[in-house]
């Protein structure tokens, strides 16, 4: 029987049933929309961008910027953190109640394909007008520009205008993230010590990478290749002069050792992904660990790790610049400083670009070091800096070389821990707090009553529990730090390697690994394919650094809200059972047994 036989009432009834299925829409309750309205109204996003989106000339826009921002927020709540402009269109024009559409001044469009495309064009034009106002790139996306054309556009642009747009983009991300942590902001001020961890993690972009030295750029011209090893920069883009530059020798201290214990490999680096480095600042109280209470619930006085700042850049490019940009804005936003942990990409920056500005902002850095940076690192007034801390120049050489000896397998891990602890009596002690310019007066350990030294006779006879320093005789007499009661250390002295805690001791291990684990844990939390999936290119389908930053900021804000909600649901409050059980954390090795080459083997 042919297809023409299926006519009449049966066919009409089938079409009616299909139309009824299509007409079934799940509208958002007004109560679900109110939090998004409050978040947008309590931020300064509209005031920041209003003048660049609604120009006051030409045909007025059919949708307000405030309404678009509310739609972006609602989209993340319905998609698990992702922003897709087609879904934003569907939410604003077809899934709000008539009362809410009228309140937000959303125009009516017919609910068919042409009506949807017209509404989508309204959303898309408004989004890109907002993006253009905060785009710090001179290169247009969605085109495969020739390198000559890209160089011409870069040379013609006004750098001051790009700097202004970059600042607006930073403000945009801050307003979005601040809105996500606003429910806990009061508790953060009350309970947290303000410590942070900074780290950059790779994320893919919605574009196919091109050959780095090829004639054309990718359709996302601001992205680059991420390389899994080294500093993550694409080796094809490193200038030849930089690859030929010899390693700089330190002005003071012993000759640097080989940076890595492995034999050098000359194989070509494998490219991992095409996208961006997303630099995060994650807050976490360094005074507490994540151990559950006796009832197997989280401690309500220990807040979850949350992201407070983000910046995108080409992989491996300007880690210090991006990290410092986030930190300086955090201080301006009223977040108090505490300890600050970062990986080797940060403390290997120039001191004027990272270490000194970070200290000037009030943060107390905590670092690890490359193998060739271990042992004595600097000197001032006769004192020596060993792995970030100032010590007496007569500290025994085995203590100075403890970590190097561990790497070279001249001592075992237990001996390393003992030698790190034995350094403490030789540490220079502060006599005064740092002044506003970063200068600090310090005393030698004998002057401070932590050691005995024949150069300071009054320090002798204080007991056998204090080590006896054995200064090396010199025709020039005692060093300045030895003959004076105190010396002043300048902020430039040992600036590259200085840190607030003694490397490797118990407090350093607790603070450093709590902070580093928190940022790595948040990266994994937000990259979860069942969550925000921030590493996946398909979760942000608009190209360009500005668009990628906008979409990522909304994803991270959703991750913050999800994490706060999960944390609150697992708390046992007021004698009541928690709403949800706590996910069992995997067992971790105790930090007290950590060494740079691995954990101590349990005995017994």
C-alpha positions as CSV (number, residue, x, y, z in Angstrom):
1,X,0.0,0.0,0.0
2,X,1.5,3.4,-1.0
3,X,2.1,6.4,1.3
4,X,-0.9,8.2,-0.2
5,X,-3.2,5.8,1.5
6,X,-2.4,7.2,4.9
7,X,-4.7,10.2,4.8
8,X,-7.8,11.4,6.5
9,X,-8.7,11.4,10.2
10,X,-5.9,9.0,11.3
11,X,-3.2,11.2,9.8
12,X,-4.7,14.4,11.3
13,X,-4.9,12.7,14.7
14,X,-1.3,11.7,14.5
15,X,-0.2,15.3,13.6
16,X,-2.3,16.6,16.5
17,X,-0.5,14.3,18.9
18,X,2.9,15.3,17.6
19,X,2.0,19.0,17.9
20,X,0.9,18.4,21.5
21,X,4.2,16.8,22.3
22,X,6.1,19.8,20.8
23,X,3.9,22.2,22.7
24,X,5.0,20.7,26.1
25,X,7.5,23.1,27.4
26,X,9.0,23.1,30.9
27,X,8.9,26.7,32.0
28,X,11.3,28.0,34.6
29,X,9.5,29.0,37.8
30,X,9.9,32.6,38.8
31,X,11.5,31.5,42.0
32,X,14.3,29.9,40.0
33,X,14.9,33.1,38.1
34,X,15.0,35.4,41.1
35,X,18.5,34.3,42.3
36,X,20.0,35.1,38.9
37,X,18.4,38.5,38.9
38,X,19.8,39.2,42.3
39,X,23.3,38.2,41.3
40,X,23.3,40.4,38.3
41,X,21.8,43.3,40.1
42,X,24.2,43.0,43.0
43,X,27.2,43.0,40.6
44,X,28.5,46.0,38.7
45,X,28.4,44.2,35.3
46,X,25.6,46.3,33.8
47,X,27.2,49.6,34.9
48,X,30.6,48.4,33.5
49,X,29.3,47.6,30.0
50,X,26.1,49.5,29.5
51,X,27.7,52.4,27.7
52,X,29.5,50.1,25.2
53,X,26.4,48.0,24.4
54,X,23.6,50.5,24.4
55,X,25.2,53.3,22.4
56,X,22.2,55.7,22.4
57,X,22.2,56.0,18.7
58,X,20.7,54.1,15.8
59,X,18.0,51.4,16.3
60,X,17.6,50.5,20.0
61,X,18.4,47.0,21.0
62,X,15.5,44.7,21.5
63,X,17.1,43.1,24.5
64,X,18.7,44.8,27.5
65,X,22.3,43.9,28.6
66,X,20.9,43.1,32.1
67,X,18.5,40.5,30.6
68,X,21.3,38.9,28.6
69,X,23.4,38.5,31.7
70,X,20.5,36.9,33.6
71,X,20.0,34.5,30.7
72,X,23.7,33.5,30.7
73,X,23.4,32.8,34.5
74,X,20.2,30.8,34.0
75,X,21.8,28.8,31.2
76,X,24.6,27.6,33.5
77,X,22.0,26.4,36.0
78,X,20.2,24.3,33.5
79,X,23.2,22.9,31.6
80,X,25.6,22.1,34.5
81,X,27.7,25.2,34.0
82,X,27.9,25.5,30.2
83,X,26.8,28.6,28.3
84,X,25.3,28.0,24.9
85,X,23.7,31.0,23.2
86,X,21.0,28.9,21.5
87,X,19.9,27.7,25.0
88,X,20.1,31.2,26.3
89,X,17.7,32.2,23.5
90,X,15.3,29.4,24.4
91,X,15.4,30.3,28.1
92,X,14.8,34.0,27.7
93,X,12.2,34.0,24.9
94,X,10.3,30.7,25.3
95,X,10.9,29.3,28.8
96,X,10.1,32.2,31.1
97,X,6.7,32.9,32.4
98,X,4.8,35.7,30.7
99,X,5.0,37.7,33.9
100,X,8.8,37.3,34.0
101,X,9.2,38.1,30.3
102,X,7.3,41.3,30.8
103,X,9.4,42.2,33.9
104,X,12.6,41.7,32.0
105,X,11.3,43.4,28.8
106,X,11.8,40.4,26.6
107,X,10.0,40.9,23.3
108,X,7.6,38.3,21.9
109,X,8.6,36.2,19.0
110,X,6.5,33.5,17.4
111,X,7.4,30.0,18.5
112,X,8.5,28.6,15.2
113,X,11.8,28.3,13.3
114,X,11.8,31.8,11.9
115,X,10.8,33.3,15.3
116,X,13.6,31.4,17.0
117,X,16.2,32.5,14.5
118,X,15.2,36.1,14.9
119,X,15.4,35.9,18.7
120,X,18.7,34.1,18.4
121,X,20.1,36.9,16.2
122,X,19.1,39.4,18.9
123,X,21.0,37.4,21.6
124,X,24.0,36.8,19.4
125,X,24.4,40.4,18.4
126,X,24.1,41.6,22.0
127,X,26.6,39.0,23.2
128,X,29.2,40.0,20.6
129,X,28.7,43.7,21.3
130,X,29.5,42.9,25.0
131,X,32.4,40.8,24.0
132,X,33.9,43.4,21.7
133,X,33.9,46.0,24.5
134,X,36.1,43.8,26.7
135,X,38.2,42.0,24.0
136,X,42.0,42.6,24.6
137,X,43.0,41.0,21.3
138,X,43.6,42.9,18.1
139,X,42.9,39.8,16.0
140,X,39.4,38.8,14.8
141,X,38.3,35.2,15.4
142,X,36.7,32.8,13.0
143,X,39.1,33.7,10.2
144,X,42.4,32.1,9.2
145,X,44.5,35.2,9.0
146,X,47.8,35.1,7.2
147,X,50.7,35.9,9.4
148,X,51.4,39.1,7.5
149,X,47.8,40.3,8.1
150,X,48.0,39.4,11.8
151,X,51.3,41.4,12.2
152,X,49.7,44.4,10.4
153,X,46.6,44.4,12.6
154,X,48.8,44.1,15.7
155,X,51.0,46.9,14.6
156,X,48.0,49.2,13.8
157,X,46.1,48.7,17.1
158,X,46.3,51.2,19.9
159,X,47.9,49.4,22.9
160,X,46.3,51.7,25.4
161,X,42.8,50.7,24.1
162,X,43.7,47.0,24.4
163,X,44.9,47.6,28.0
164,X,41.6,49.2,28.8
165,X,39.7,46.3,27.4
166,X,41.9,43.8,29.3
167,X,41.0,45.7,32.5
168,X,37.3,45.5,31.7
169,X,37.6,41.7,31.0
170,X,39.3,41.2,34.4
171,X,36.5,43.2,36.1
172,X,33.9,41.1,34.3
173,X,35.4,37.8,35.6
174,X,35.7,39.3,39.1
175,X,32.0,40.3,39.2
176,X,30.9,36.9,38.0
177,X,33.1,35.0,40.5
178,X,32.3,37.3,43.4
179,X,28.6,36.7,42.8
180,X,29.2,33.0,43.1
181,X,30.9,33.2,46.5
182,X,28.7,35.9,48.0
183,X,26.8,33.5,50.3
184,X,30.1,32.6,52.0
185,X,31.9,36.0,51.8
186,X,31.1,36.9,55.4
187,X,32.4,33.5,56.6
188,X,35.5,33.8,54.5
189,X,36.3,37.1,56.3
190,X,35.6,35.5,59.6
191,X,37.1,32.0,59.3
192,X,39.7,31.9,56.5
193,X,43.3,33.0,56.8
194,X,43.3,34.3,53.2
195,X,45.7,31.8,51.8
196,X,45.7,31.1,48.1
197,X,47.2,28.7,45.5
198,X,47.8,29.9,42.0
199,X,48.2,27.5,39.1
200,X,47.6,27.3,35.3
201,X,45.7,24.5,33.8
202,X,45.2,23.8,30.0
203,X,41.8,24.1,28.4
204,X,40.9,23.4,24.8
205,X,39.4,25.9,22.5
206,X,36.7,25.4,19.9
207,X,39.2,25.5,17.0
208,X,41.6,23.3,15.2
209,X,45.2,24.2,15.8
210,X,47.5,25.1,12.9
211,X,51.2,24.6,12.4
212,X,52.9,27.1,14.7
213,X,55.3,28.4,12.0
214,X,52.8,27.9,9.1
215,X,51.5,30.7,6.8
216,X,48.1,30.9,8.6
217,X,46.7,31.3,12.1
218,X,44.0,29.2,13.5
219,X,40.4,30.4,13.7
220,X,41.1,31.2,17.3
221,X,44.2,33.3,16.8
222,X,44.8,33.9,20.5
223,X,45.2,30.2,21.4
224,X,48.3,28.1,21.2
225,X,49.7,24.7,21.6
226,X,50.1,23.3,25.1
227,X,53.1,21.1,25.6
228,X,52.8,18.6,28.5
229,X,56.5,18.9,29.6
230,X,58.8,21.8,30.4
231,X,57.3,25.3,30.7
232,X,54.3,24.2,28.4
233,X,55.3,26.6,25.6
234,X,55.2,25.4,22.0
235,X,58.9,24.9,21.2
236,X,58.2,26.0,17.6
237,X,57.4,29.5,18.8
238,X,60.4,30.0,21.1
239,X,62.9,32.5,19.4
240,X,66.1,30.9,18.3
241,X,68.1,33.3,20.4
242,X,66.3,32.2,23.5
243,X,66.9,28.5,22.8
244,X,70.6,29.2,22.3
245,X,70.9,31.3,25.4
246,X,73.2,29.7,28.0
247,X,72.0,29.1,31.5
248,X,72.9,32.1,33.8
249,X,75.2,31.3,36.6
250,X,74.4,32.5,40.0
251,X,76.6,35.4,41.3
252,X,77.0,33.8,44.7
253,X,77.0,30.3,46.0
254,X,78.1,27.0,44.6
255,X,77.9,26.1,40.9
256,X,74.4,25.0,39.9
257,X,73.9,21.3,39.6
258,X,72.2,19.5,36.7
259,X,68.5,20.7,36.6
260,X,67.2,17.2,36.2
261,X,68.5,13.8,37.3
262,X,67.3,12.2,34.1
263,X,69.7,12.0,31.1
264,X,68.9,14.7,28.5
265,X,66.5,13.7,25.8
266,X,66.6,15.2,22.4
267,X,63.4,13.8,21.1
268,X,60.9,16.3,19.7
269,X,58.3,17.4,22.3
270,X,54.8,16.0,21.7
271,X,52.0,18.6,21.4
272,X,49.2,17.9,23.7
273,X,46.3,20.2,23.0
274,X,45.4,23.5,21.3
275,X,43.9,26.0,23.6
276,X,44.7,28.3,26.5
277,X,46.4,28.2,29.9
278,X,43.8,29.2,32.4
279,X,45.4,30.7,35.5
280,X,43.4,30.2,38.7
281,X,43.6,31.6,42.2
282,X,42.0,29.2,44.6
283,X,41.4,30.1,48.2
284,X,41.9,27.6,51.0
285,X,42.6,27.9,54.7
286,X,46.1,26.6,55.1
287,X,45.7,26.1,58.9
288,X,43.3,23.1,58.5
289,X,43.3,19.9,56.7
290,X,40.3,18.1,55.2
291,X,40.0,15.5,57.9
292,X,36.3,14.7,58.7
293,X,34.8,15.0,62.2
294,X,34.1,12.0,64.3
295,X,30.6,11.7,62.8
296,X,32.2,11.5,59.2
297,X,31.0,15.0,58.2
298,X,33.0,18.0,57.2
299,X,34.0,20.6,59.7
300,X,31.7,23.7,59.3
301,X,34.6,26.0,60.3
302,X,36.7,24.8,57.3
303,X,35.3,26.3,54.1
304,X,35.6,24.6,50.8
305,X,38.3,25.6,48.2
306,X,36.8,28.1,45.8
307,X,38.2,29.9,42.8
308,X,38.4,33.7,43.1
309,X,40.2,34.8,40.0
310,X,41.0,33.6,36.5
311,X,43.0,34.8,33.5
312,X,43.6,33.2,30.1
313,X,46.7,33.3,27.9
314,X,48.7,31.3,25.5
315,X,50.1,28.2,27.2
316,X,53.3,28.8,29.0
317,X,53.2,32.6,28.4
318,X,53.5,35.2,31.1
319,X,52.6,33.1,34.2
320,X,53.9,35.8,36.5
321,X,52.0,38.6,34.7
322,X,48.7,36.7,34.8
323,X,49.1,35.5,38.4
324,X,50.0,39.0,39.6
325,X,47.1,40.5,37.7
326,X,44.7,38.2,39.6
327,X,46.4,38.8,43.0
328,X,46.5,42.5,42.8
329,X,42.8,42.7,41.9
330,X,42.0,40.3,44.8
331,X,43.5,42.8,47.2
332,X,41.5,45.7,45.7
333,X,38.4,43.6,46.1
334,X,39.0,43.3,49.8
335,X,40.3,39.8,50.1
336,X,42.9,39.5,52.9
337,X,46.3,38.0,52.0
338,X,47.8,34.9,53.6
339,X,50.2,32.2,52.4
340,X,50.6,31.8,48.6
341,X,51.7,28.6,46.9
342,X,52.6,28.2,43.3
343,X,54.4,25.8,41.1
344,X,57.9,26.3,39.6
345,X,56.6,28.4,36.8
346,X,56.0,31.3,39.3
347,X,59.1,31.3,41.5
348,X,61.3,31.0,38.4
349,X,60.1,34.4,37.2
350,X,62.2,37.5,37.5
351,X,61.9,38.9,41.0
352,X,60.6,42.3,39.8
353,X,57.8,40.5,37.9
354,X,56.6,38.1,40.6
355,X,58.4,37.6,44.0
356,X,58.8,41.3,45.1
357,X,55.3,42.4,44.0
358,X,53.7,39.4,45.7
359,X,55.4,40.3,49.0
360,X,54.4,43.9,48.6
361,X,50.8,42.9,48.3
362,X,51.1,41.2,51.7
363,X,51.3,37.5,50.6
364,X,53.7,35.0,52.2
365,X,55.0,32.8,49.4
366,X,55.7,29.1,49.8
367,X,57.7,27.5,47.1
368,X,59.4,24.3,45.9
369,X,62.6,24.5,43.8
370,X,64.3,22.9,40.8
371,X,67.1,20.6,41.5
372,X,69.7,23.1,40.3
373,X,68.4,25.7,42.8
374,X,68.9,23.7,45.9
375,X,71.4,24.4,48.7
376,X,72.9,27.9,49.1
377,X,71.1,30.4,46.8
378,X,72.2,33.9,47.9
379,X,74.1,35.9,50.5
380,X,73.8,39.3,52.3
381,X,75.9,40.8,55.0
382,X,77.7,37.5,55.4
383,X,74.4,35.6,56.0
384,X,73.5,32.8,53.6
385,X,70.2,31.9,52.0
386,X,69.6,28.2,51.8
387,X,66.4,27.1,50.1
388,X,64.6,30.3,50.8
389,X,65.6,31.0,54.4
390,X,68.4,33.1,55.8
391,X,70.9,31.2,58.0
392,X,74.1,31.7,59.9
393,X,77.1,31.5,57.6
394,X,78.7,28.9,59.8
395,X,75.8,26.4,59.5
396,X,77.5,23.0,58.8
397,X,77.9,22.1,55.1
398,X,75.9,18.8,55.5
399,X,72.9,20.8,56.6
400,X,73.3,23.3,53.7
401,X,73.5,20.4,51.1
402,X,70.9,18.2,52.7
403,X,68.4,18.3,49.9
404,X,71.1,18.0,47.2
405,X,72.6,15.0,49.0
406,X,69.1,13.4,49.1
407,X,68.7,13.8,45.3
408,X,72.1,12.5,44.7
409,X,71.4,9.5,47.0
410,X,74.2,10.3,49.4
411,X,71.7,10.3,52.3
412,X,68.4,8.5,52.9
413,X,65.1,10.2,53.4
414,X,65.1,9.8,57.2
415,X,68.4,11.5,57.4
416,X,67.1,14.3,55.2
417,X,64.2,15.0,57.6
418,X,66.6,15.1,60.5
419,X,69.0,17.5,58.8
420,X,66.1,19.8,57.8
421,X,65.1,19.9,61.5
422,X,68.7,20.5,62.5
423,X,68.8,23.7,60.5
424,X,66.4,25.6,62.7
425,X,68.9,26.8,65.4
426,X,71.0,28.4,62.7
427,X,68.1,30.5,61.2
428,X,68.4,34.3,61.4
429,X,65.6,35.7,63.6
430,X,63.6,38.8,62.9
431,X,64.2,41.7,65.3
432,X,61.4,43.9,63.8
433,X,58.6,43.5,61.4
434,X,59.1,44.4,57.8
435,X,58.6,48.1,57.1
436,X,56.4,49.4,54.3
437,X,59.3,49.2,51.8
438,X,60.1,45.5,52.6
439,X,63.2,46.1,54.7
440,X,63.6,44.0,57.9
441,X,66.1,44.0,60.7
442,X,67.3,40.5,61.7
443,X,69.6,39.0,64.3
444,X,72.1,36.1,64.1
445,X,70.9,33.0,66.0
446,X,73.5,33.5,68.8
447,X,72.2,37.1,69.4
448,X,68.7,35.7,69.5
449,X,69.5,33.0,72.0
450,X,69.1,30.1,69.6
451,X,72.8,29.1,69.4
452,X,76.1,29.7,71.0
453,X,79.0,31.4,69.2
454,X,82.5,32.4,70.4
455,X,82.2,35.7,68.5
456,X,79.3,36.6,70.8
457,X,80.8,35.6,74.3
458,X,77.5,36.4,76.1
459,X,75.9,33.6,74.1
460,X,78.1,30.9,75.6
461,X,77.3,28.7,78.5
462,X,73.5,28.7,77.8
463,X,73.3,24.9,77.8
464,X,74.2,21.9,75.8
465,X,70.8,22.0,74.1
466,X,72.0,24.9,72.0
467,X,74.4,24.2,69.1
468,X,77.9,25.6,69.3
469,X,78.7,27.6,66.1
470,X,82.2,27.1,64.8
471,X,82.9,30.2,62.7
472,X,85.7,30.0,60.2
473,X,88.6,32.4,61.0
474,X,89.2,35.2,58.5
475,X,92.0,37.8,58.2
476,X,89.3,40.4,57.6
477,X,87.7,39.6,60.9
478,X,84.1,38.5,61.6
479,X,81.4,39.0,58.9
480,X,79.0,41.8,59.4
481,X,76.1,39.6,60.5
482,X,78.5,38.1,63.1
483,X,80.0,41.3,64.5
484,X,76.9,43.4,64.7
485,X,73.9,42.8,66.9
486,X,71.5,43.1,63.9
487,X,71.6,43.6,60.1
488,X,69.0,45.0,57.8
489,X,67.9,42.7,54.9
490,X,66.7,44.6,51.8
491,X,63.7,43.3,49.7
492,X,66.2,42.7,46.9
493,X,68.4,40.4,49.0
494,X,67.7,36.8,47.8
495,X,64.4,38.0,46.4
496,X,64.1,35.3,43.8
497,X,64.1,32.4,46.2
498,X,62.9,33.9,49.6
499,X,59.9,32.2,51.2
500,X,58.0,32.7,54.4
501,X,58.6,29.1,55.8
502,X,61.6,26.9,56.1
503,X,61.7,24.6,53.2
504,X,60.9,21.0,54.0
505,X,59.9,21.4,57.6
506,X,56.6,20.2,59.0
507,X,54.8,23.5,58.7
508,X,56.1,24.0,55.2
509,X,54.8,20.6,54.2
510,X,51.4,21.2,55.7
511,X,50.9,24.7,54.1
512,X,52.4,24.0,50.7
513,X,50.7,20.7,50.0
514,X,47.3,21.8,51.4
515,X,47.3,24.8,49.0
516,X,48.8,22.9,46.0
517,X,46.3,20.1,46.5
518,X,43.4,22.5,46.7
519,X,44.1,24.1,43.4
520,X,44.8,20.7,41.7
521,X,41.6,19.3,43.3
522,X,39.5,22.2,42.0
523,X,41.0,21.8,38.5
524,X,39.8,18.2,38.6
525,X,36.5,19.1,40.1
526,X,35.7,21.6,37.3
527,X,37.1,19.4,34.5
528,X,34.8,16.5,35.5
529,X,32.8,15.6,32.4
530,X,29.7,15.2,34.5
531,X,30.2,18.7,35.8
532,X,31.4,21.8,34.1
533,X,33.9,19.9,31.8
534,X,36.0,23.1,31.4
535,X,38.8,21.3,29.6
536,X,36.5,20.2,26.8
537,X,36.4,22.4,23.7
538,X,32.7,21.7,23.2
539,X,31.7,23.4,26.5
540,X,32.7,26.8,25.1
541,X,31.8,27.1,21.4
542,X,32.7,30.7,20.8
543,X,36.2,31.6,19.7
544,X,38.6,34.3,20.9
545,X,40.2,35.0,24.2
546,X,37.4,37.3,25.3
547,X,34.6,34.9,24.5
548,X,36.5,32.0,26.0
549,X,37.1,34.0,29.2
550,X,33.5,35.1,29.5
551,X,32.2,31.5,29.1
552,X,34.9,30.1,31.4
553,X,34.0,32.6,34.1
554,X,30.4,31.5,34.1
555,X,31.6,27.8,34.2
556,X,33.8,28.5,37.2
557,X,31.1,30.4,39.0
558,X,28.8,27.4,38.6
559,X,31.5,25.2,40.0
560,X,31.8,27.4,43.0
561,X,28.0,27.3,43.6
562,X,28.0,23.5,43.1
563,X,30.8,23.1,45.6
564,X,29.2,25.4,48.2
565,X,25.9,23.5,47.8
566,X,27.6,20.1,48.1
567,X,29.5,21.2,51.2
568,X,26.4,22.6,52.9
569,X,24.4,19.5,52.1
570,X,26.9,17.3,53.9
571,X,27.2,19.3,57.1
572,X,25.7,18.1,60.4
573,X,24.2,21.2,61.9
574,X,22.0,21.9,64.9
575,X,22.0,18.2,65.9
576,X,20.4,17.2,62.6
577,X,21.7,14.6,60.2
578,X,23.3,15.9,57.0
579,X,21.1,15.9,53.9
580,X,23.7,14.0,51.9
581,X,26.5,11.7,52.8
582,X,30.1,12.7,52.4
583,X,31.9,11.1,49.6
584,X,34.7,8.9,51.0
585,X,38.0,10.6,50.3
586,X,40.9,8.4,49.2
587,X,43.5,7.7,51.8
588,X,46.6,9.9,51.5
589,X,50.0,9.5,52.9
590,X,50.9,11.6,55.9
591,X,52.7,14.8,55.0
592,X,55.1,14.3,57.9
593,X,56.6,11.4,56.0
594,X,57.1,13.4,52.7
595,X,60.6,14.1,51.2
596,X,61.4,15.5,47.8
597,X,62.2,12.1,46.5
598,X,59.2,10.3,47.9
599,X,57.5,9.3,51.2
600,X,59.3,7.5,54.0
601,X,58.7,3.7,54.0
602,X,56.5,2.8,57.1
603,X,58.4,0.8,59.7
604,X,57.1,-2.2,61.6
